[in-house]
Amino acid sequence: MANYEIMFIVNPNATDEEIDKINSQIEGVVTAGGGKANKIEKLGKKRLAYLVDKFRDGHYVLFTIEAGGAVVHEIERRLRVMDPVIKYLTVRMDEDMKRLDKIHAHRQKRAARRGRARAAGGGGSAPGPAEQLAEE
Amino acid sequence: MAIQKQYYRRKKVCKFCVERIDAINYKDVKLLSQFVPERAKIMPRRLSGVCTPHQRILSDAIKKARSIALLPFATD
C-alpha cells in the first residue's frame, strides 16, 4: 500500500455530472481493489499551458488515494480508455512525505535544544526563535 | 592581485534553504514559475542560486507540472 496522487484533465465541454460520473467510477475501482480514496478534489476549469488534443482549457481533478500498484495500473488503463479524459498523471507521494517528516522531526529537535539552552541561560519568557521555528 | 574587481557581486542564496520551503510540489505553479523564465526552460543553478539538492527536487517538480499541462514545455 502506498499513497498516490492521480491528477487528470477532463474535456472542457464536459458537464459537472459527467465529471462526477468519472469520479465515482474511479472511486469504485479504488475501493474494489482494497484501497481507500482519501480525497477527491475538483480543481475547476483551468487554462492549459499548451494545446492538448486541440483544447485550450480543461477541468482538473485530483485524487489522493491509498492503494497498491495494481489499482493504480487499472485506474490508468481506465483513464486512457475514457474519451473525455485528455491527460492524466500519477505521482507517488509517500516517499516524499517520509523525507518531509524526517526534516520536520530534525528541525523540531534542534528547536527544542535551542529553546532549552536559552531557558537555562537567560530565562526570558519572550517567544524565542524556537517557537517561531516550530510554527513554520 | 593585479586587477581588482570593480563591482561587488552579492552572493546568491538558495531560496528554498533560506525560506525553509521543504515541499516543492508540482501543483504549486506560482512557486515553480519563478524558476522558468520566458522561454520556459528550467533556470540553471548558476543564475538562480538554488542549491544542488533543491535544484534536483525542483526540476523534477517542473517536469511533472509540464506533463500535466500546468507549465509549458516551450513557448514559441
Backbone of each chain as ProteinMPNN parsed JSONL, in Angstrom:
{"seq_chain_A": "MANYEIMFIVNPNATDEEIDKINSQIEGVVTAGGGKANKIEKLGKKRLAYLVDKFRDGHYVLFTIEAGGAVVHEIERRLRVMDPVIKYLTVRMDEDMKRLDKIHAHRQKRAARRGRARAAGGGGSAPGPAEQLAEE", "coords_chain_A": {"N_chain_A": [[0.838, -1.205, 0.0], [0.496, 2.164, -0.824], [0.787, 5.747, -0.971], [-0.791, 7.66, -3.38], [-1.065, 10.263, -5.793], [-3.395, 11.1, -8.092], [-3.818, 12.906, -10.915], [-5.987, 14.289, -13.245], [-7.125, 15.529, -16.422], [-10.123, 16.723, -17.656], [-12.034, 16.963, -20.593], [-12.965, 20.241, -21.631], [-15.604, 20.73, -22.348], [-17.171, 19.025, -20.992], [-19.86, 18.241, -18.784], [-20.804, 18.97, -15.354], [-21.981, 16.737, -14.237], [-20.984, 14.675, -15.771], [-18.306, 14.679, -15.054], [-18.552, 14.035, -12.365], [-19.48, 11.468, -12.676], [-17.3, 10.13, -13.78], [-15.56, 10.422, -11.632], [-16.849, 8.912, -9.617], [-16.728, 6.434, -10.755], [-13.978, 5.916, -10.758], [-13.461, 6.008, -8.072], [-14.845, 3.779, -7.339], [-13.235, 1.791, -8.483], [-10.993, 2.022, -6.896], [-11.905, 1.339, -4.285], [-12.82, -1.208, -4.8], [-10.484, -2.512, -5.297], [-9.408, -2.764, -2.822], [-8.384, -0.48, -1.77], [-8.218, 2.97, -0.622], [-9.923, 5.956, -1.116], [-8.753, 8.919, -0.298], [-9.133, 11.631, -0.762], [-11.009, 13.595, -2.928], [-10.76, 15.953, -5.252], [-12.105, 18.611, -7.008], [-10.588, 20.692, -9.086], [-11.432, 22.635, -10.703], [-12.049, 24.601, -13.728], [-9.348, 25.192, -15.757], [-6.792, 27.014, -17.49], [-4.835, 25.473, -19.967], [-1.314, 24.878, -20.261], [-0.347, 24.344, -22.706], [-1.538, 23.262, -25.951], [-3.751, 20.541, -25.785], [-4.888, 17.84, -27.397], [-6.087, 19.674, -29.083], [-7.421, 21.303, -27.293], [-7.82, 24.2, -25.263], [-8.361, 24.713, -22.618], [-9.225, 22.961, -19.541], [-10.938, 20.736, -17.24], [-9.625, 20.228, -14.119], [-8.948, 17.459, -12.055], [-8.282, 16.043, -8.923], [-7.12, 13.209, -7.309], [-6.513, 11.715, -4.203], [-5.139, 8.878, -3.137], [-4.943, 5.722, -1.378], [-3.454, 2.922, -2.034], [-2.632, -0.208, -3.681], [-0.15, -1.062, -6.215], [-1.399, -2.374, -8.338], [-3.966, -1.386, -8.444], [-3.559, 1.241, -9.201], [-2.578, 0.814, -11.706], [-4.82, -0.216, -12.979], [-6.552, 1.979, -12.822], [-5.221, 3.819, -14.412], [-5.383, 2.541, -16.839], [-8.13, 2.656, -17.289], [-8.514, 5.44, -17.398], [-7.179, 6.019, -19.688], [-8.805, 4.859, -21.54], [-11.229, 6.22, -21.294], [-13.098, 8.633, -22.984], [-13.584, 11.48, -22.456], [-11.42, 12.187, -20.85], [-8.44, 13.859, -21.112], [-5.826, 13.965, -20.304], [-3.548, 12.54, -17.918], [-1.892, 12.065, -14.736], [0.11, 10.277, -12.517], [1.401, 10.347, -9.31], [3.647, 9.194, -6.914], [3.432, 9.592, -3.454], [4.341, 8.893, -0.896], [7.057, 8.487, -0.32], [8.114, 10.982, -0.554], [6.744, 12.25, 1.494], [7.796, 10.942, 3.66], [10.385, 11.85, 3.656], [9.894, 14.537, 4.199], [8.803, 14.396, 6.765], [10.993, 13.563, 8.175], [12.68, 15.749, 7.967], [11.163, 17.634, 9.333], [11.053, 16.527, 11.909], [13.708, 16.592, 12.609], [14.147, 19.329, 12.61], [12.465, 20.157, 14.639], [13.62, 18.938, 16.815], [16.027, 20.243, 16.962], [15.146, 22.821, 17.449], [13.977, 22.528, 19.93], [16.191, 21.922, 21.458], [17.616, 24.249, 21.257], [15.865, 25.993, 22.458], [15.901, 25.077, 25.1], [18.515, 25.664, 25.847], [18.401, 28.373, 25.822], [16.57, 28.925, 27.848], [17.954, 28.051, 30.062], [20.082, 29.796, 30.09], [19.274, 32.671, 29.759], [16.578, 32.766, 30.577], [14.366, 34.101, 29.712], [10.986, 35.096, 28.97], [10.011, 35.812, 26.597], [8.87, 35.033, 23.29], [11.102, 33.041, 21.775], [13.393, 32.17, 19.08], [12.873, 29.497, 18.897], [10.129, 28.895, 19.171], [9.171, 30.235, 17.0], [10.311, 28.824, 14.929], [9.108, 26.393, 15.212], [6.585, 26.939, 14.393], [6.742, 27.229, 11.698]], "CA_chain_A": [[0.0, 0.0, 0.0], [1.255, 3.401, -0.887], [-0.032, 6.925, -1.252], [-0.619, 8.193, -4.728], [-1.917, 11.36, -6.241], [-3.702, 10.96, -9.512], [-4.421, 14.133, -11.416], [-6.325, 14.163, -14.653], [-7.802, 16.67, -17.041], [-11.301, 16.327, -18.413], [-12.503, 17.801, -21.687], [-13.627, 21.448, -21.099], [-17.029, 20.76, -22.666], [-17.876, 18.06, -20.163], [-20.684, 18.841, -17.735], [-20.452, 18.59, -13.983], [-22.443, 15.37, -13.974], [-20.067, 13.739, -16.426], [-17.097, 14.608, -14.23], [-18.91, 13.263, -11.174], [-19.601, 10.064, -13.062], [-15.926, 9.613, -13.889], [-15.007, 10.35, -10.28], [-17.425, 7.789, -8.857], [-16.2, 5.212, -11.367], [-12.608, 5.694, -10.296], [-13.544, 5.687, -6.656], [-15.26, 2.388, -7.289], [-12.067, 0.953, -8.771], [-10.096, 2.07, -5.746], [-12.45, 0.57, -3.171], [-12.9, -2.614, -5.207], [-9.137, -3.065, -5.216], [-8.953, -2.806, -1.435], [-7.714, 0.768, -1.393], [-9.051, 3.991, 0.002], [-9.799, 7.269, -1.745], [-8.738, 9.853, 0.824], [-9.599, 12.958, -1.11], [-11.328, 13.826, -4.338], [-10.859, 17.405, -5.368], [-12.285, 19.175, -8.343], [-9.834, 21.942, -9.032], [-12.092, 23.609, -11.565], [-11.593, 24.76, -15.097], [-8.116, 25.979, -15.819], [-6.18, 27.143, -18.789], [-3.702, 24.576, -20.127], [-0.09, 25.583, -20.653], [-0.172, 24.11, -24.142], [-2.699, 22.593, -26.517], [-3.846, 19.092, -25.627], [-5.993, 17.405, -28.26], [-6.681, 20.915, -29.601], [-8.168, 22.028, -26.262], [-7.044, 25.243, -24.594], [-8.525, 24.566, -21.172], [-9.762, 21.677, -19.124], [-11.288, 20.601, -15.828], [-8.634, 19.436, -13.388], [-9.451, 16.676, -10.925], [-7.167, 15.459, -8.166], [-7.453, 12.109, -6.402], [-5.459, 11.28, -3.287], [-5.584, 7.537, -2.776], [-4.04, 4.83, -0.679], [-3.76, 1.654, -2.691], [-1.484, -0.916, -4.225], [0.221, -0.723, -7.58], [-2.33, -2.938, -9.316], [-5.115, -0.473, -8.532], [-3.117, 2.39, -9.998], [-2.475, 0.323, -13.074], [-6.177, -0.33, -13.502], [-7.099, 3.331, -12.983], [-4.581, 4.433, -15.574], [-5.938, 1.902, -18.033], [-9.472, 3.209, -17.488], [-8.419, 6.846, -17.807], [-6.76, 6.019, -21.085], [-9.924, 4.452, -22.382], [-12.305, 7.214, -21.229], [-12.949, 9.66, -24.012], [-13.464, 12.875, -22.005], [-10.166, 12.461, -20.142], [-7.438, 14.156, -22.129], [-4.47, 13.798, -19.78], [-3.504, 12.136, -16.511], [-0.556, 11.934, -14.157], [0.115, 9.641, -11.206], [2.634, 10.609, -8.568], [3.71, 8.516, -5.634], [3.711, 10.657, -2.5], [4.765, 8.519, 0.472], [8.491, 8.667, -0.098], [8.3, 12.416, -0.355], [6.237, 12.596, 2.82], [8.738, 10.406, 4.633], [11.505, 12.784, 3.667], [9.451, 15.757, 4.873], [8.665, 14.114, 8.191], [12.332, 13.498, 8.731], [13.172, 17.124, 8.087], [10.409, 18.306, 10.396], [11.475, 15.973, 13.192], [15.04, 17.111, 12.842], [14.064, 20.761, 12.913], [11.84, 20.321, 15.942], [14.593, 18.531, 17.821], [17.001, 21.332, 17.078], [14.473, 23.972, 18.045], [13.801, 22.219, 21.343], [17.502, 22.016, 22.098], [17.982, 25.667, 21.323], [14.972, 26.596, 23.445], [16.392, 24.698, 26.429], [19.742, 26.408, 26.11], [18.007, 29.762, 26.078], [15.917, 28.969, 29.151], [18.989, 27.872, 31.083], [20.957, 30.965, 30.103], [18.617, 33.945, 30.018], [15.338, 32.566, 31.303], [13.386, 35.076, 29.234], [9.703, 34.496, 28.622], [9.648, 36.254, 25.258], [8.959, 33.937, 22.315], [12.402, 32.993, 21.115], [13.368, 31.573, 17.736], [12.408, 28.107, 18.941], [8.698, 28.858, 18.885], [8.965, 30.69, 15.638], [10.697, 27.747, 14.025], [8.116, 25.321, 15.299], [5.397, 27.333, 13.65], [6.957, 27.198, 10.247]], "C_chain_A": [[0.866, 1.244, 0.0], [0.302, 4.548, -1.173], [0.265, 7.433, -2.648], [-1.501, 9.415, -4.911], [-2.15, 11.153, -7.724], [-4.411, 12.231, -9.955], [-4.793, 13.886, -12.865], [-7.132, 15.36, -15.143], [-8.947, 16.148, -17.891], [-11.595, 17.407, -19.451], [-13.286, 19.034, -21.175], [-15.128, 21.497, -21.365], [-17.844, 19.797, -21.813], [-18.683, 18.78, -19.085], [-20.249, 18.326, -16.379], [-20.832, 17.143, -13.698], [-21.484, 14.347, -14.58], [-18.795, 13.561, -15.598], [-17.379, 13.786, -12.981], [-18.987, 11.782, -11.481], [-18.217, 9.415, -13.147], [-15.337, 9.419, -12.499], [-15.533, 9.143, -9.525], [-16.934, 6.47, -9.428], [-14.818, 4.882, -10.818], [-12.586, 5.349, -8.82], [-13.944, 4.229, -6.473], [-14.101, 1.439, -7.523], [-11.159, 0.87, -7.549], [-10.625, 1.184, -4.632], [-12.544, -0.913, -3.515], [-11.53, -3.277, -5.092], [-8.575, -3.082, -3.813], [-8.224, -1.554, -1.003], [-8.681, 1.75, -0.774], [-8.826, 5.301, -0.733], [-9.886, 8.319, -0.64], [-9.348, 11.199, 0.472], [-9.907, 13.001, -2.601], [-11.586, 15.314, -4.483], [-11.104, 17.777, -6.814], [-11.646, 20.553, -8.332], [-10.403, 22.988, -9.984], [-11.477, 23.704, -12.942], [-10.374, 25.672, -15.117], [-7.608, 26.015, -17.237], [-4.98, 26.198, -18.864], [-2.491, 25.363, -20.623], [0.208, 25.384, -22.136], [-1.394, 23.345, -24.654], [-2.636, 21.092, -26.263], [-5.071, 18.659, -26.405], [-6.786, 18.611, -28.767], [-7.558, 21.634, -28.578], [-7.25, 23.034, -25.591], [-7.189, 25.176, -23.077], [-9.127, 23.217, -20.829], [-10.115, 21.698, -17.65], [-10.256, 19.708, -15.16], [-9.311, 18.71, -12.236], [-8.267, 16.023, -10.243], [-7.684, 14.406, -7.197], [-6.258, 11.865, -5.484], [-5.878, 9.919, -2.764], [-4.497, 6.776, -2.039], [-4.349, 3.447, -1.233], [-2.477, 0.995, -3.179], [-1.238, -0.545, -5.672], [-0.766, -1.217, -8.621], [-3.517, -2.019, -9.53], [-4.757, 0.716, -9.412], [-3.062, 2.008, -11.467], [-3.844, 0.303, -13.739], [-6.789, 1.06, -13.745], [-6.516, 3.975, -14.225], [-5.14, 3.842, -16.861], [-7.309, 2.501, -18.346], [-9.416, 4.647, -17.98], [-8.034, 6.946, -19.275], [-7.938, 5.742, -22.007], [-11.026, 5.51, -22.422], [-12.058, 8.336, -22.23], [-12.784, 11.074, -23.462], [-12.147, 13.207, -21.315], [-9.066, 12.689, -21.174], [-6.013, 13.977, -21.616], [-4.535, 13.325, -18.338], [-2.064, 12.004, -16.051], [-0.691, 11.294, -12.784], [1.457, 9.906, -10.54], [2.57, 9.879, -7.246], [4.177, 9.502, -4.579], [4.417, 10.194, -1.226], [6.252, 8.72, 0.716], [8.831, 10.135, 0.153], [7.88, 12.827, 1.054], [7.187, 12.121, 3.906], [9.924, 11.363, 4.797], [11.132, 14.059, 4.44], [9.346, 15.558, 6.377], [10.009, 14.127, 8.873], [12.883, 14.908, 8.958], [12.481, 17.834, 9.237], [10.86, 17.843, 11.766], [12.825, 16.553, 13.58], [14.976, 18.562, 13.288], [13.487, 20.981, 14.294], [12.826, 19.992, 17.053], [15.59, 19.661, 18.059], [16.401, 22.54, 17.778], [14.328, 23.767, 19.54], [15.123, 22.405, 22.085], [17.891, 23.483, 22.286], [17.147, 26.381, 22.387], [15.439, 26.311, 24.86], [17.606, 25.525, 26.808], [19.403, 27.842, 26.484], [17.427, 29.892, 27.48], [16.951, 28.879, 30.271], [19.833, 29.139, 31.208], [20.222, 32.22, 30.543], [17.364, 33.804, 30.861], [14.266, 33.557, 30.892], [12.099, 34.386, 28.834], [9.259, 34.903, 27.223], [9.771, 35.093, 24.279], [10.264, 33.998, 21.534], [12.289, 32.377, 19.735], [12.821, 30.148, 17.732], [10.935, 28.02, 18.57], [8.427, 29.253, 17.436], [9.275, 29.578, 14.639], [9.624, 26.671, 14.011], [6.872, 25.657, 14.494], [5.536, 27.12, 12.157], [6.62, 25.855, 9.63]], "O_chain_A": [[1.844, 1.345, 0.741], [-0.846, 4.339, -1.567], [1.419, 7.609, -3.037], [-2.538, 9.566, -4.266], [-1.207, 11.045, -8.508], [-5.469, 12.584, -9.434], [-4.0, 13.334, -13.628], [-7.734, 16.094, -14.359], [-8.775, 15.26, -18.726], [-11.422, 18.601, -19.203], [-14.19, 18.873, -20.355], [-15.852, 22.223, -20.684], [-19.071, 19.763, -21.907], [-18.248, 19.796, -18.544], [-19.453, 17.395, -16.262], [-20.11, 16.418, -13.013], [-21.209, 13.302, -13.99], [-18.276, 12.454, -15.456], [-16.569, 12.951, -12.576], [-18.612, 10.943, -10.662], [-17.997, 8.308, -12.655], [-14.702, 8.403, -12.213], [-14.772, 8.431, -8.871], [-16.744, 5.501, -8.694], [-14.523, 3.741, -10.462], [-11.802, 4.512, -8.372], [-13.453, 3.539, -5.579], [-13.985, 0.411, -6.857], [-10.63, -0.189, -7.213], [-9.885, 0.365, -4.087], [-12.374, -1.772, -2.65], [-11.437, -4.474, -4.82], [-7.396, -3.38, -3.62], [-7.524, -1.556, 0.01], [-9.816, 1.407, -0.443], [-7.686, 5.713, -0.95], [-10.966, 8.578, -0.108], [-10.001, 11.831, 1.302], [-9.141, 12.496, -3.421], [-12.524, 15.856, -3.899], [-10.407, 17.323, -7.722], [-12.114, 21.464, -7.648], [-9.896, 24.108, -10.052], [-10.527, 22.997, -13.28], [-10.383, 26.771, -14.564], [-7.942, 25.17, -18.068], [-4.19, 26.131, -17.922], [-2.626, 26.375, -21.311], [0.932, 26.174, -22.742], [-2.19, 22.842, -23.861], [-1.61, 20.452, -26.493], [-6.184, 19.082, -26.092], [-8.012, 18.561, -28.863], [-8.359, 22.489, -28.954], [-6.067, 22.771, -25.374], [-6.27, 25.532, -22.34], [-9.489, 22.436, -21.709], [-9.656, 22.56, -16.9], [-10.039, 18.572, -15.58], [-10.144, 19.28, -11.532], [-7.361, 15.512, -10.9], [-8.564, 14.669, -6.378], [-5.119, 11.815, -5.947], [-6.861, 9.809, -2.031], [-3.318, 7.127, -2.07], [-5.394, 2.871, -0.93], [-1.39, 1.568, -3.099], [-2.015, 0.19, -6.281], [-0.961, -0.581, -9.656], [-4.018, -1.882, -10.647], [-5.545, 1.143, -10.256], [-3.448, 2.778, -12.347], [-4.015, 0.734, -14.879], [-7.461, 1.281, -14.752], [-7.234, 4.605, -15.001], [-5.343, 4.55, -17.847], [-7.619, 2.812, -19.496], [-10.173, 5.035, -18.87], [-8.492, 7.827, -20.003], [-8.052, 6.306, -23.095], [-11.684, 5.686, -23.447], [-10.968, 8.903, -22.308], [-11.927, 11.813, -23.947], [-11.788, 14.379, -21.202], [-8.793, 11.823, -22.006], [-5.085, 13.849, -22.414], [-5.468, 13.667, -17.612], [-1.143, 11.852, -16.854], [-1.516, 11.721, -11.977], [2.514, 9.711, -11.141], [1.563, 9.937, -6.54], [5.19, 10.176, -4.763], [5.032, 11.009, -0.538], [6.665, 9.078, 1.819], [9.705, 10.471, 0.952], [8.544, 13.624, 1.717], [7.371, 12.781, 4.929], [10.388, 11.64, 5.903], [11.925, 14.589, 5.218], [9.74, 16.419, 7.163], [10.16, 14.625, 9.988], [13.468, 15.208, 9.998], [13.115, 18.544, 10.017], [11.032, 18.651, 12.679], [13.049, 16.948, 14.724], [15.664, 18.97, 14.225], [13.933, 21.855, 15.037], [12.872, 20.661, 18.086], [15.942, 19.983, 19.194], [17.054, 23.195, 18.589], [14.524, 24.693, 20.328], [15.169, 22.965, 23.181], [18.416, 23.887, 23.323], [17.638, 27.246, 23.112], [15.387, 27.185, 25.725], [17.719, 26.021, 27.929], [20.039, 28.443, 27.351], [17.739, 30.832, 28.211], [16.832, 29.55, 31.296], [20.248, 29.508, 32.307], [20.525, 32.775, 31.6], [17.109, 34.616, 31.75], [13.344, 33.821, 31.664], [12.111, 33.231, 28.408], [8.253, 34.405, 26.717], [10.667, 34.259, 24.413], [10.485, 34.906, 20.733], [11.183, 32.093, 19.275], [12.364, 29.65, 16.703], [10.536, 27.183, 17.761], [7.576, 28.68, 16.757], [8.583, 29.418, 13.634], [9.277, 26.117, 12.968], [6.192, 24.769, 13.979], [4.559, 26.864, 11.453], [6.752, 25.681, 8.419]]}, "seq_chain_B": "MAIQKQYYRRKKVCKFCVERIDAINYKDVKLLSQFVPERAKIMPRRLSGVCTPHQRILSDAIKKARSIALLPFATD", "coords_chain_B": {"N_chain_B": [[47.515, 40.475, -6.647], [46.485, 41.774, -9.46], [44.392, 42.916, -10.981], [41.638, 44.519, -9.747], [38.36, 43.673, -8.681], [35.671, 45.47, -10.034], [33.094, 45.811, -9.268], [30.796, 44.846, -6.733], [29.757, 41.651, -6.211], [26.831, 40.229, -5.14], [26.448, 37.473, -3.011], [24.67, 34.682, -4.093], [21.821, 33.103, -2.712], [20.214, 30.064, -1.764], [16.848, 29.922, -2.377], [15.064, 28.088, -1.301], [16.368, 27.025, 0.884], [16.718, 29.251, 2.494], [14.131, 30.26, 2.959], [13.063, 28.073, 4.035], [11.52, 26.163, 2.596], [10.355, 23.096, 2.199], [8.766, 21.29, 0.862], [8.482, 20.892, -2.447], [6.16, 21.131, -4.596], [4.55, 19.706, -7.448], [2.17, 20.894, -8.093], [2.204, 23.481, -7.342], [2.13, 26.066, -8.968], [2.723, 28.747, -8.884], [5.016, 28.987, -7.368], [6.81, 27.402, -8.83], [6.912, 28.698, -11.272], [8.562, 30.795, -10.893], [10.987, 29.856, -11.489], [11.101, 29.244, -14.087], [11.982, 30.867, -16.783], [11.01, 33.156, -19.427], [11.259, 31.717, -21.841], [10.546, 29.264, -21.052], [12.337, 27.38, -20.216], [14.132, 25.43, -17.743], [15.486, 27.235, -15.106], [18.98, 27.629, -14.764], [21.199, 26.572, -12.109], [23.3, 28.308, -11.698], [22.294, 30.758, -12.256], [20.007, 31.075, -10.655], [20.815, 30.412, -8.111], [20.009, 28.331, -6.532], [20.487, 25.554, -4.345], [22.185, 22.381, -4.874], [20.74, 19.921, -3.994], [18.131, 20.959, -3.737], [17.678, 21.959, -6.273], [17.525, 19.661, -7.737], [15.162, 18.468, -6.795], [13.423, 20.469, -7.48], [13.611, 20.578, -10.311], [12.55, 18.142, -10.963], [9.932, 18.513, -10.079], [9.097, 20.543, -11.793], [9.146, 19.209, -14.206], [7.158, 17.323, -13.823], [4.963, 19.002, -13.57], [4.899, 20.016, -16.124], [4.125, 17.799, -17.604], [1.486, 17.515, -16.98], [0.343, 19.647, -18.047], [0.446, 22.05, -16.609], [2.556, 23.711, -16.707], [4.36, 25.138, -19.439], [6.124, 23.332, -22.074], [7.655, 24.597, -23.905], [7.831, 27.893, -25.22], [6.595, 29.615, -28.04]], "CA_chain_B": [[46.268, 40.788, -7.319], [46.716, 42.891, -10.366], [43.146, 43.604, -11.317], [40.647, 44.422, -8.692], [37.002, 43.66, -9.19], [35.159, 46.834, -9.966], [31.802, 45.851, -8.587], [30.63, 43.824, -5.708], [28.683, 40.739, -6.587], [26.21, 39.658, -3.964], [26.401, 36.015, -3.029], [23.305, 34.191, -4.241], [21.471, 32.077, -1.735], [19.132, 29.176, -2.196], [15.548, 30.391, -1.882], [14.378, 27.035, -0.541], [17.041, 26.876, 2.166], [16.519, 30.459, 3.292], [12.734, 30.366, 3.391], [12.713, 26.765, 4.599], [10.463, 25.5, 1.84], [10.832, 21.719, 2.011], [7.96, 20.598, -0.125], [8.358, 21.54, -3.747], [5.114, 20.315, -5.182], [4.327, 20.007, -8.866], [0.931, 21.648, -8.271], [2.433, 24.858, -6.91], [2.595, 26.722, -10.196], [3.24, 30.08, -8.568], [6.399, 28.82, -6.922], [7.641, 26.84, -9.901], [7.077, 29.593, -12.412], [9.684, 31.704, -10.632], [12.215, 29.226, -11.963], [11.042, 29.019, -15.529], [11.912, 32.152, -17.466], [10.097, 33.329, -20.546], [11.4, 30.682, -22.853], [10.029, 28.055, -20.399], [13.379, 26.439, -19.821], [14.403, 25.438, -16.306], [16.587, 28.162, -14.837], [20.146, 26.921, -14.221], [21.6, 26.898, -10.739], [24.229, 29.428, -11.629], [21.531, 32.001, -12.318], [19.033, 31.211, -9.579], [21.473, 30.24, -6.825], [19.43, 27.219, -5.78], [21.497, 24.546, -4.037], [22.047, 21.171, -5.696], [19.626, 19.041, -3.634], [16.839, 21.576, -4.036], [17.529, 22.077, -7.724], [17.127, 18.348, -8.239], [13.737, 18.299, -6.491], [12.717, 21.493, -8.25], [13.497, 20.253, -11.734], [11.589, 17.034, -11.037], [8.585, 19.065, -9.938], [8.767, 21.283, -13.016], [8.877, 18.248, -15.273], [5.836, 16.751, -13.572], [3.975, 20.032, -13.884], [4.813, 20.115, -17.576], [3.441, 16.679, -18.233], [0.048, 17.623, -16.76], [-0.046, 20.907, -18.711], [0.412, 23.208, -15.717], [3.639, 24.573, -17.203], [4.654, 24.815, -20.84], [7.412, 22.743, -22.409], [8.373, 25.652, -24.607], [6.952, 28.923, -25.776], [7.049, 29.892, -29.402]], "C_chain_B": [[46.423, 42.019, -8.195], [45.422, 43.663, -10.627], [42.163, 43.416, -10.178], [39.261, 44.427, -9.311], [36.377, 45.031, -9.005], [33.809, 46.915, -9.27], [31.701, 44.674, -7.646], [29.474, 42.928, -6.1], [28.129, 40.083, -5.329], [26.162, 38.133, -4.096], [24.953, 35.57, -3.141], [23.04, 33.128, -3.19], [20.279, 31.283, -2.257], [17.82, 29.615, -1.559], [14.912, 29.362, -0.956], [15.032, 26.817, 0.815], [16.713, 28.053, 3.061], [15.098, 30.532, 3.827], [12.206, 29.059, 3.952], [11.498, 26.157, 3.918], [10.969, 24.091, 1.564], [10.082, 21.054, 0.869], [7.91, 21.422, -1.402], [7.396, 20.676, -4.536], [4.854, 20.712, -6.629], [3.065, 20.831, -9.099], [1.103, 23.137, -7.978], [3.007, 25.68, -8.069], [3.251, 28.068, -9.897], [4.709, 30.003, -8.164], [7.293, 28.379, -8.081], [7.904, 27.848, -11.008], [8.146, 30.655, -12.157], [10.982, 31.156, -11.213], [12.119, 28.781, -13.42], [10.905, 30.373, -16.227], [11.058, 32.08, -18.728], [10.08, 32.174, -21.547], [10.927, 29.317, -22.347], [11.085, 26.996, -20.144], [13.548, 26.493, -18.308], [15.628, 26.308, -16.053], [17.782, 27.422, -14.217], [20.524, 27.424, -12.833], [22.47, 28.136, -10.683], [23.517, 30.769, -11.735], [20.625, 32.176, -11.094], [19.664, 31.076, -8.2], [20.913, 29.11, -5.985], [20.487, 26.148, -5.543], [21.182, 23.231, -4.764], [20.872, 20.277, -5.284], [18.265, 19.642, -3.984], [16.615, 21.708, -5.532], [17.037, 20.76, -8.314], [15.629, 18.137, -8.016], [12.91, 19.249, -7.346], [12.542, 21.082, -9.709], [12.562, 19.065, -11.928], [10.167, 17.569, -10.999], [8.168, 19.8, -11.206], [8.413, 20.311, -14.131], [7.523, 17.578, -15.097], [4.76, 17.748, -13.968], [3.813, 20.182, -15.395], [3.957, 18.993, -18.15], [1.946, 16.701, -17.958], [-0.443, 19.009, -17.201], [-0.231, 22.081, -17.754], [1.483, 24.216, -16.121], [3.922, 24.189, -18.65], [6.004, 24.11, -21.012], [8.285, 23.803, -23.089], [7.357, 26.69, -25.037], [7.479, 29.316, -27.136], [7.323, 31.349, -29.623]], "O_chain_B": [[46.483, 43.15, -7.713], [45.37, 44.887, -10.509], [41.904, 42.303, -9.719], [39.013, 45.086, -10.321], [36.533, 45.669, -7.964], [33.431, 47.963, -8.746], [32.409, 43.673, -7.755], [28.35, 43.391, -6.295], [28.862, 39.464, -4.557], [25.871, 37.593, -5.164], [24.1, 36.022, -2.377], [23.927, 32.354, -2.829], [19.472, 31.757, -3.057], [17.707, 29.671, -0.334], [14.296, 29.716, 0.049], [14.359, 26.47, 1.786], [16.459, 27.88, 4.253], [14.882, 30.83, 5.002], [11.03, 28.956, 4.302], [10.566, 25.696, 4.577], [11.905, 23.906, 0.786], [10.661, 20.361, 0.033], [7.357, 22.521, -1.423], [7.765, 19.631, -5.071], [4.925, 21.886, -6.992], [2.894, 21.408, -10.173], [0.247, 23.95, -8.326], [4.207, 25.946, -8.13], [4.202, 28.474, -10.564], [5.528, 30.833, -8.559], [8.383, 28.913, -8.284], [8.977, 27.858, -11.611], [8.585, 31.335, -13.084], [11.95, 31.891, -11.406], [12.964, 28.032, -13.911], [9.819, 30.953, -16.251], [10.464, 31.047, -19.034], [9.03, 31.734, -22.017], [10.904, 28.341, -23.096], [10.757, 25.839, -19.884], [13.163, 27.47, -17.665], [16.667, 26.146, -16.694], [17.614, 26.673, -13.254], [20.206, 28.549, -12.447], [22.391, 28.92, -9.738], [24.069, 31.8, -11.348], [20.492, 33.279, -10.563], [19.111, 31.571, -7.218], [21.308, 28.949, -4.83], [21.293, 25.862, -6.429], [20.056, 23.006, -5.208], [20.072, 19.902, -6.142], [17.367, 18.947, -4.46], [15.486, 21.583, -6.006], [16.246, 20.739, -9.256], [14.914, 17.69, -8.912], [11.851, 18.892, -7.862], [11.457, 21.22, -10.274], [11.86, 18.983, -12.936], [9.307, 17.147, -11.773], [7.022, 19.694, -11.642], [7.492, 20.557, -14.909], [6.824, 17.296, -16.07], [3.774, 17.394, -14.614], [2.714, 20.444, -15.884], [3.164, 19.209, -19.066], [1.195, 15.988, -18.622], [-1.503, 19.472, -16.778], [-0.984, 23.008, -18.052], [1.334, 25.418, -15.905], [3.74, 23.034, -19.035], [6.908, 24.274, -20.194], [9.493, 23.878, -22.862], [6.172, 26.395, -25.196], [8.691, 29.344, -27.351], [7.714, 31.745, -30.721]]}, "name": "protein", "num_of_chains": 2, "seq": "MANYEIMFIVNPNATDEEIDKINSQIEGVVTAGGGKANKIEKLGKKRLAYLVDKFRDGHYVLFTIEAGGAVVHEIERRLRVMDPVIKYLTVRMDEDMKRLDKIHAHRQKRAARRGRARAAGGGGSAPGPAEQLAEEMAIQKQYYRRKKVCKFCVERIDAINYKDVKLLSQFVPERAKIMPRRLSGVCTPHQRILSDAIKKARSIALLPFATD"}
